[in-house]
Amino acid sequence: MKANDRLIVAGGGTGGHILAGVAIADEWVKQTGSKDSVLFVGAEQGLEARLVPKHGYALKLLKIGALNRVGLKTRLLTLLQLPLSFLKALFILISFRPHAVIGVGGYASGPVVLLARLLSPLFGFRTAIIEQNSVAGFTNRMLGRRVHRVFCAFQGGASQFSSEKVMVTGNPIRSSLRPLPPSSKDPFTLFVFGGSQGALGINSLILDALPFLRDHGLQFIHQTGVKDYERVANGYERAGVSGRIEKFIDDMGSCYEKASLVVCRAGASSMTELASVGRAPIFIPLPTAADNHQEKNAKIFEEQDAAWVVPQGSMTGARFAELILSLKNDPSQIAGVESRIRAFYKPDAAEVIVRTLRLPS
């Protein structure tokens, strides 16, 4: 294997971080020809332990927790874990000898990317991060000052880093998603999901709205998350509404294809997927997201009339049902959003990132 053929993707924690990493890894394999050239490094408690192997990539796990926006006990435990995490990261870097290391967000990216940057003068590692949101997270703010290159999904995120190292590339997403024709409105299908772990607030709002939507010929696809599945499934049954109710959905492409309207959070990965396939969303941003980044993400789309934004807790189930039915009865509104949201998609994001990472050190 050539010296510039190996890549480490560090981080995870959320589905959005992991899937961006997978998109970059897929493009790396496309350019190098070998899946053995990519190694993921994540945290033991993150979703990466389940999602990365599904995509056929090797994975090493670190025992590491959080430092930001957590209690004193968690912070102290993380500080105690850091020395061992750095030692394990050191062993991984020296044994795998990557040409490039990219952090995709999440706490596990910290030790790996930081150590790779410190070792760069000796081993020639190229280091980078990708910032998927309009507001940089804690780990990326720290790493962004040190890495060689920062890739940003939004122009707003780019303003938080040195202009000399920033590239606005868009957000890389899984290659299986392709632009879709305009959505079908017969039957009118509402696709609801709350990210990789579900969303209690969205689930509750939909359950409150079901009695007002029941007799209007809607179909439902609803990803609930593992923890809230029983409550949501029982809620549909009590309301007398049938639908596809799942804990987790792997075939997002087919669900987007069937969707007439989407209700979801405003995480960067979900937003990019919607832009890539051309589906109209109602965003309900996570109010507790760090630095309120989801609301800021959503506002970027809303300002271009490319989405509707409903702050969590701002509507009753009855009012939310009214909004959905008003859109169902005026397909031109949905068609307009489907057209405008496509402008946010940069199809070559992963290709540009990998091509830049593979430059000589």
N, C-alpha and C positions, 0 to 999 in steps of 0.2 A: 504494500500500500504506500502511495506517495506521501511525502511529509505534509502536503496541504490537503490531504483527503480525509482528515479526521476532525470531527466536531463534537464538542460537549454542549448539550442544552441543559442549563441549570435553572432549577426553580419549579414552580407548580403551585399547588395549593388549591386553585380553583380550575374549573373546566376551561375557562377562557385562556388562562395562562398556558395550560397544558396543550390545548388544541393549537394555539399559535406556535408553540414549540414543535408540535407534530407537523404543522404545515411547513415550517422551516426545514425540519428534518427530511420530509418527503422531497423537497426541492434539492436539498443537499445530495440525497441519494440519486436523484435524477441526473445531477451534474457529475457525480463521482462514480456511480454505478454499483455501489455496495452499501447494504444496510449495516454491515459491520463497521462502517466508518462513523457511525453516530452512537453516542452514549448519552443517556439522560441521567441526571443526578437530581434527586428530589428529597423530600422530607417523608419520614416514616408515616406521619399522620395525614399526609395529603392525598388527594384523589389520584395523584400520579401512580401510586402503587397499583391501582386498578386499571387506569386508562392507558398508560404507556404500553404495558405488555400487549394490550388488545391491538395495538398498531404495529406490533412486531419489533419493537426496539428494546435494546438492553437497558437496564435501569439499575442504578446504585442509589441506596437510600441513606440519608443522614438523620441522626436523632437531634432535631433542633426545633425549638418553639419560636414564640414571638417576643419582640422587644417593644413594639409600639402599640399604644392603645390597649394595654393589658394590665392586669393586676400585679402587685409587687411579687407575689409568689411565683407567677409564671415568668416574670422578668428575671428573677433570681435563678430559677431553674434553667432558663435559657442560657444565662451567663455561665452557669456551671457546665452546660453541655458544649459551649462553643469551643473550648480547647480540643476536645475529642473530635468535634465536627471538622475543625481545621486540619487536624492530623489525618483524618480519613480523606478529606478533600485533597490534601497534599499527596497522599498515596495514589489516589485516583488520577490526578493530573500527571504525575511522573510516570505511572505505569501505562496510561493510555496515550500520552504525548499528543494531545490534539493540536491541530494548526490554529483552531479558533475555539473560543468559549463564549457563548451568548447566554445572558440571563434573561429569562422571560417573565420575571416577577415572582413574588413569593419569597419566604424567608430563606429557603434553601439556596437561592441564587447568591446570597450575600457571601458566605465563606468561599464558595467555589470561584466566583468571578473576581472577588477581591484578591484571593491568593494567586489566581492566574495572572492578574495584573502585576502583582509583586514579583512573580517569577518570570515575567515576560522578558526582562533583559537577559536572563540566562537561557531560556528555552524558546524565545520568539513567539510565545502565545499571542494571538490577536484577541482582544477582548471587546465585548459589546453588550449592550442591553437593548431591549425593546420596551418602549413605554406605550402601552395600548390606549391609555385614557387621556383625557384633556388635562388632567391634573396628575402629576407624578406621585407615586406612592413612596413610603418611607425608604424602602430598600433601594429603589431606583434613584431617589434623590441622593442617597449616599454613594452609590456606585457610579452615577453619572458624572461625578467630578473626577473619576479616576480612569474609566475605561477609554479605549481608543475611539470608539464610535457609539453613537446613540441613535437608534432608529425610532421614529415616532409615528403613531397612527394619525394624529391630528396636529395641525399647526399650533394649536393652543398648548399642547404638550411640549412642543419644540422650544417655546419661549423660556422654558425653565432650565435649559441646559446651554452650554457654550455653543455658540453658532458655528464654531469651527469644526465641531465633531458631530453635529446633528444632521440627519437626513430624514425628511418627511416622506415615508414610503407607503403609508397606509398600513392596515393591519392584516397580516397573513392569516388566511383561513384554509381549512381543509380543501384539497383539490377536487374532492368529489362534488362540491357544490358548484352549480353552473347557473347562469341567468335563465330565468323561467319566463314563459309567455305570460300575458296578463292573467290574473287569477280568475277562476270560475266563481260565479255567484250563485250557481244552482247545482247542488245545494250550497247554501251559505255556511261555510265552515270556519269556526273560531278555533284557532290554535293557541293554546295557553301554556306557557312554561316560565319557570322562575330561575333559570340557570341550572347548572349541574346539580345543585343541592336542593332545588325547589325554592319556593318563596311563600312563607306563611301568609303575608299580607295580601299577595295576589290571589292565593287560594281562597282566602276568606271572602274577598270581594266578589269573586266569581260565584261562590256558594250563595252569597246574599243576593246576587243578581239572577240566579237560576229560575226562581219562581216567576220572574217577570219576562224571562226569555223562553220559557218552556213551550208555549203554544205558537211560536213564530217560525217553525221549520228550520231551526239551526241545527247543525251538527257540531260536535265538540271533540277536539283532541286535546288532552290535558296531561302534561307532565307535572307530577305533584312533588317530586322528591321522595326519598325513602321514608323519612320520618313522618310525613303528613299524608301518606297514601290512604291509610284506613279512614281517616276523618273525611278526606275529600271523596273517596269512593262511596262512603255511607251518605254523604251529603247529596251526591247526584241521585242515589237511590231514593232518598227521602223526598227529593224534589220531583221525582218521576221523570228524570231526564237520563237518557242513555248516551253513551259516548265511549271513545277510546281513552281510558284512564290508566296511565302508566306511572310507575315509580321513576323510571329513567328511560329515555328514548334514544336509541342509537341511530335510527334511520331518519335523521332530521331532514334530509333532502326530500324524501317522499311526503313528509308532513308539510313542509313549505309548499310543495307542489299542490297539495290539496287545500291549503289555507286560503280563505278569502280575506281574513283579517287576523293579525297576530297580537296577542297581549303578552308582554314580557318585561323584564328588568331592562336597564339601560347599560349593561356591561358592554365593553368594547367589542368582544367577540360576537355576541348576539347581534349588535348593531351592524357589524361588518357583514355578517351572514345575510341579514335582511337586505342590505344594500346590494349584495352580490346576486341574490336570487330575485330581487325586485318585489318585495312584499311589504304591505303597509302595516306599520305597527302602532299600537297604543303603548307607550312606554310608561311604566310605573316604577320610577327609580327607587333603589334601595335607600331609605332615609339615613341609615346608619353607615353607609359606605364611607371609607376614609376620605376626609377633605370634601365630602359631599360630591365626589367625582361623578357619580352616576347622573345626578341631576344636571351637572354641567355638561356631561356628554350629551344627554337628551336635548338640552337647550340648543346645541349646535344644529341638530336635525330640525327641531321645531322652528327655529329662526328661518329655515329655508322651506318651510311648509312641507317637510318630508316625514313628519310623524305627528301624532297627538301625544301630549304629555299630561298624565294625571298623577299629581302628587299623592302618595299613599295617605289614606285617611281623609282625603278631600271630598270623596263622593260616597253616598250610600249605594247599596246594591241596586235600588230602584233607579237612581240617576245614572249609574253606570250602564244599566240595561238600556236606558233611553238613548245614551250615546251610541251604543252598539247598534241598536235598531235604526237610529237615524242614518248611520253610515250604510247599513244594509239596504235601506230604502233609497239611498242616493249613491249609486255605484260610481258616479263620476268623481266624487270626492276621493274614493279609494283609488280609482284609476290615476288621478292626479298625483297622489302621494307615491304610488308605485313608480311612476315615471320620474319624479324628482329624487327619490331616495337612491336611485341607481348612480347618481352623480357622485356619491360618497365612496364608491367602490373603486379600488385600485387593483386590477387583476394581477399585476406583476409584482406585488409587494414581496412575496417570498423569493422570487427570482432576483430582485434587486438586492435584497438582504444577503442572500447566499453568494451572489457574484461579488459583493463588496467584502464579505468575510473571507473569501478565498484569495483575495489579493495577497501578494507576498508580504511577509512581515517587515 
